[in-house]
């Protein structure tokens, strides 16, 4: 049912606000009204200008339709598209407030329906990403783990970067997760070969994987912005990358971040370089493969990772990387809170398979904690 709050320092004639289809609440002060707004879901507010402004300035999780109440015409030309949706001059008769409320109810219901549809779109979006990530992991557990780490690291870099828009930030984790989707289908034995060790056919297939990834993701309209980033994740800052030989700022900020995150992860997990030696390797790649500004961010992240690793008695491990004989450092719980495996439990082939099954059904997180 629609929740309506009437806030006015003057005595309010509550008889003007009676309708069995709505729930009405009344407040005599702005402070009392604000407490009600924060404690209960409110759809429509009739109040003075200050409360309307306070509502618009607040980071609320839903839209409130604001009807300005005033005893003069000085707000008659107030811009309704900023703080106020409608305007009532007191004193008013019975039909006036209910007419404004009826309009507000229509708008609120439309916004709620739009919100539900947007939630459904987001759900489908993330389910599609999850499906592709599971496909990558099914093809190669190592590639799946790499993709998940790159998605996480890319988001971290983006949040620290000074030139990443809100729209780009939302694309970074999906792009990191899916940047190697074009590798699926390549011969597994060539998957992690150095390019110098590849034969001509393997090299040709490898060089085509960013474009193939873009083509795959372009089949899903919602993923087309991600597809563009995926295409460019092997471009290099010096212009010697592929597929288009872009250089410097010709490469989108998002693609430069994905490239850097992937290279950083490969240095550690495929190159086996200790964290303390990573900065030296990054210096070698600065301005060559990786954007110098992003290298500086990676220096900071690398220091923080070293500090965290020193202070931890456990390590975070993706499900794809867990092995028989590892000991759990913490309980594994379903999202409902139920414990699946307790801390201290030694992992076996059977419970590893069970955990992966729970993960594919979205019952648990993709990371667990293992004792060092």
C-alpha positions in Angstrom: 0.0 0.0 0.0 1.2 3.5 -0.8 2.7 5.3 2.3 2.0 9.0 2.5 3.6 11.4 5.0 2.0 14.8 5.7 4.5 17.1 7.5 3.4 20.6 8.4 4.1 22.9 11.4 0.5 24.2 11.1 -2.4 22.3 12.4 -3.3 19.7 9.8 -6.8 18.9 9.0 -6.5 15.1 8.9 -10.0 14.7 7.5 -8.7 16.0 4.2 -6.4 13.0 4.1 -8.6 9.9 4.3 -8.5 7.2 1.7 -8.7 3.5 2.4 -6.2 2.8 -0.5 -3.4 4.7 1.2 -1.7 4.8 4.6 -1.4 8.3 5.9 1.1 9.4 8.6 1.4 12.9 10.1 4.3 14.9 11.6 4.3 18.3 13.2 8.0 19.1 12.7 10.6 18.4 10.1 12.7 16.4 12.6 9.8 14.1 13.3 9.1 13.7 9.6 12.7 12.9 8.8 12.8 10.2 11.5 9.7 8.7 10.0 11.3 8.8 6.5 14.4 7.0 7.7 12.6 4.4 9.7 9.7 3.5 7.4 9.3 3.3 3.6 7.5 6.5 2.5 6.3 7.0 -1.0 4.8 10.5 -1.0 5.6 13.5 1.3 3.6 16.7 1.6 5.8 19.3 3.4 7.6 22.6 3.3 10.6 23.3 1.1 13.3 22.5 3.5 12.2 18.9 4.0 11.8 18.5 0.2 15.4 19.6 -0.3 16.6 17.3 2.5 14.9 14.4 0.8 16.4 15.2 -2.6 19.9 15.6 -1.1 19.7 12.3 0.8 21.0 9.0 -0.6 17.8 7.1 -0.2 17.2 3.7 -1.7 13.9 4.7 -3.4 12.2 7.7 -4.9 9.9 9.9 -2.8 7.3 12.1 -4.6 7.5 15.5 -2.9 4.5 17.9 -2.8 5.4 21.4 -1.6 2.9 22.9 0.9 3.0 26.7 1.3 0.6 29.4 2.4 1.8 31.9 -0.3 2.3 32.0 -4.1 6.1 32.8 -3.8 7.0 29.2 -4.9 4.5 29.2 -7.7 7.3 29.1 -10.3 9.6 26.8 -8.3 11.4 24.3 -10.6 9.5 21.1 -10.0 12.2 18.9 -11.6 14.7 19.6 -8.8 13.4 19.4 -5.3 9.7 19.4 -5.8 7.2 17.4 -7.9 4.0 19.3 -7.2 2.8 22.4 -5.3 -0.2 23.1 -3.1 -1.2 26.5 -1.7 -2.9 26.5 1.7 -5.7 26.7 2.5 -7.0 24.0 0.1 -10.2 22.2 -0.3 -10.7 18.4 -0.1 -10.1 17.7 -3.8 -6.8 19.6 -4.2 -4.5 17.4 -2.1 -6.1 14.2 -3.2 -5.7 15.2 -6.8 -2.0 15.9 -6.3 -1.6 12.6 -4.4 -3.4 10.7 -7.1 -0.9 12.0 -9.7 2.0 11.1 -7.3 0.6 7.6 -6.8 0.7 7.0 -10.6 4.3 8.2 -10.8 5.4 6.2 -7.8 3.8 3.0 -9.2 5.4 3.6 -12.6 8.8 4.1 -10.9 8.4 0.9 -8.8 7.5 -1.1 -11.9 10.5 0.4 -13.7 12.7 -0.5 -10.7 11.4 -4.1 -10.8 12.2 -4.4 -14.5 15.6 -2.9 -14.0 16.3 -5.4 -11.2 15.3 -8.2 -13.5 17.6 -6.8 -16.3 20.5 -6.6 -13.8 19.8 -10.2 -12.6 19.8 -11.5 -16.2 23.0 -9.5 -16.8 24.9 -11.0 -13.9 23.5 -14.5 -14.6 24.8 -14.2 -18.2 28.2 -13.1 -16.9 28.2 -16.0 -14.4 27.4 -18.5 -17.2 30.3 -17.3 -19.3 32.7 -17.4 -16.3 31.6 -21.0 -15.5 32.2 -21.8 -19.2 35.7 -20.4 -19.0 36.4 -22.3 -15.8 35.0 -25.6 -17.2 37.3 -25.2 -20.2 40.4 -24.5 -18.0 40.4 -24.1 -14.2 43.6 -22.1 -14.4 42.1 -19.7 -17.0 38.9 -19.4 -14.8 41.0 -18.5 -11.7 43.0 -16.0 -13.7 39.8 -14.4 -15.0 38.3 -14.1 -11.5 41.5 -12.5 -10.1 41.7 -10.1 -13.0 38.1 -9.0 -12.5 38.7 -8.3 -8.8 42.0 -6.5 -9.4 40.6 -4.4 -12.3 37.8 -3.1 -10.1 40.4 -2.2 -7.3 42.5 -0.3 -9.8 39.5 1.5 -11.3 38.4 2.7 -7.8 41.8 4.2 -7.3 42.2 5.7 -10.8 41.4 9.4 -11.2 40.1 9.2 -14.7 37.4 6.4 -14.5 33.8 7.4 -14.9 31.0 5.7 -12.9 29.9 4.0 -16.2 33.4 2.6 -16.9 33.8 1.4 -13.3 30.7 -0.7 -13.6 32.2 -2.4 -16.7 35.6 -3.2 -15.2 34.8 -6.4 -13.2 32.7 -7.9 -16.0 35.4 -7.1 -18.5 38.1 -8.6 -16.3 36.0 -11.8 -15.8 35.4 -12.2 -19.5 38.6 -10.8 -21.1 39.8 -14.2 -22.1 36.5 -15.7 -23.3 38.0 -15.8 -26.8 40.5 -18.3 -25.6 37.9 -21.0 -25.0 38.2 -23.6 -27.7 42.0 -23.2 -28.3 44.1 -26.4 -27.8 44.7 -26.6 -24.1 48.4 -27.5 -24.6 48.9 -24.1 -26.3 46.9 -22.1 -23.8 49.8 -20.9 -21.6 52.7 -21.2 -24.1 54.9 -18.2 -24.6 54.3 -16.7 -28.0 57.9 -17.5 -29.0 57.2 -21.2 -28.4 54.0 -21.3 -30.5 53.8 -22.6 -34.0 52.2 -20.5 -36.8 48.7 -21.9 -36.3 48.8 -21.5 -32.5 50.1 -17.9 -32.8 47.4 -17.0 -35.3 44.7 -18.5 -33.0 46.1 -16.6 -30.0 46.3 -13.3 -31.8 42.7 -13.6 -32.8 41.3 -14.3 -29.4 40.5 -10.6 -28.4 38.5 -10.2 -31.6 36.8 -13.6 -31.1 35.9 -12.6 -27.5 34.4 -9.4 -28.8 32.3 -11.4 -31.4 31.0 -13.8 -28.7 30.0 -11.1 -26.3 28.5 -8.9 -29.0 25.7 -11.5 -29.3 24.4 -10.2 -26.0 23.3 -6.6 -26.3 23.9 -5.8 -22.6 27.5 -7.0 -23.0 28.5 -4.9 -26.0 30.3 -2.2 -23.9 32.2 -5.1 -22.2 33.0 -6.6 -25.7 34.7 -3.4 -26.8 37.0 -3.5 -23.8 37.7 -7.2 -24.3 38.8 -6.5 -27.9 41.4 -4.0 -26.7 42.9 -5.8 -23.7 46.1 -6.8 -25.6 46.8 -3.4 -26.9 50.0 -2.0 -25.5 50.8 1.5 -24.3 53.7 1.8 -26.8 51.4 0.9 -29.7 52.9 -2.6 -30.4 50.0 -4.6 -29.1 47.1 -6.2 -31.0 44.6 -6.4 -32.8 44.7 -2.7 -33.8 48.1 -1.4 -32.7 46.5 1.4 -30.6 48.8 3.3 -28.3 48.6 5.5 -25.2 45.3 7.3 -24.7 43.9 5.8 -28.0 43.3 2.7 -25.8 40.3 3.2 -23.5 41.0 3.7 -19.8 39.1 0.5 -19.1 41.1 -1.6 -21.6 44.4 -0.2 -20.2 43.3 -1.3 -16.7 42.2 -4.8 -17.8 45.5 -5.2 -19.6 47.5 -4.1 -16.6 45.5 -6.3 -14.2 46.0 -9.4 -16.5 49.8 -8.8 -16.8 50.1 -8.3 -13.0 48.3 -11.5 -12.3 50.4 -13.4 -14.9 53.6 -12.1 -13.4 52.7 -13.6 -10.0 50.6 -16.7 -10.8 52.2 -17.9 -14.1 55.6 -16.3 -13.8 56.0 -17.3 -10.2 57.7 -14.0 -9.3 57.6 -13.2 -5.6 55.6 -10.2 -4.6 58.7 -8.4 -3.3 60.2 -8.6 -6.9 57.1 -7.6 -8.7 57.8 -3.8 -8.7 61.1 -4.4 -10.6 59.2 -6.3 -13.3 56.5 -3.6 -13.5 59.3 -1.0 -13.9 60.4 -2.9 -17.0 56.9 -2.8 -18.5 56.1 0.8 -17.5 55.3 2.9 -20.6 56.0 -0.1 -22.7 53.1 -2.5 -22.2 51.4 -0.8 -19.3 50.2 2.8 -18.7 52.7 4.5 -16.3 49.8 5.9 -14.2 48.4 2.4 -13.7 51.8 1.0 -12.8 51.9 3.5 -10.0 48.6 2.3 -8.7 49.8 -1.3 -9.0 52.9 -0.4 -6.8 50.5 0.7 -4.1 48.3 -2.4 -4.4 51.3 -4.7 -4.4 52.6 -3.2 -1.1 49.1 -3.6 0.5 49.0 -7.3 -0.7 52.4 -7.9 0.8 51.3 -6.4 4.1 48.1 -8.4 4.2 49.9 -11.6 3.4 52.4 -11.0 6.2 49.6 -10.4 8.8 47.4 -13.4 7.7 47.5 -16.9 9.0 45.4 -17.9 6.1 45.1 -17.2 2.4 42.1 -16.7 0.1 41.7 -19.3 -2.5 39.3 -19.6 -5.4 37.4 -22.9 -5.6 39.1 -23.7 -8.8 42.4 -23.6 -7.0 41.6 -25.7 -3.9 43.3 -29.1 -3.6 42.8 -32.3 -1.6 44.5 -32.1 1.8 44.1 -28.4 2.3 42.8 -27.3 5.8 39.9 -24.8 6.1 40.8 -21.7 8.1 37.2 -20.7 8.4 33.7 -22.1 8.2 32.2 -22.5 4.8 28.6 -21.3 5.0 25.7 -21.2 2.6 24.3 -17.7 2.0 21.5 -18.6 4.4 24.1 -19.0 7.1 24.1 -22.8 7.4 27.6 -24.3 7.9 28.5 -26.7 5.1 32.1 -27.5 6.3 33.6 -26.3 9.6 36.9 -24.6 10.1 39.8 -27.1 10.5 38.2 -29.6 8.2 40.7 -31.2 5.8 39.4 -31.1 2.2 38.8 -34.3 0.3 38.0 -34.9 -3.4 34.4 -35.6 -2.4 33.8 -32.4 -0.5 35.7 -30.3 -3.1 33.3 -31.6 -5.8 30.3 -30.8 -3.4 31.6 -27.2 -2.9 31.9 -26.6 -6.6 28.4 -27.9 -7.1 27.1 -25.5 -4.4 29.0 -22.7 -6.1 27.4 -23.4 -9.5 24.0 -23.2 -7.8 25.0 -19.8 -6.2 24.7 -21.2 -2.7 28.2 -20.2 -1.6 30.9 -17.7 -2.5 33.6 -18.6 -5.0 36.4 -18.0 -2.5 37.3 -19.9 0.7 40.0 -19.5 3.4 42.8 -22.0 3.7 45.3 -22.3 6.6 48.9 -21.4 5.6 
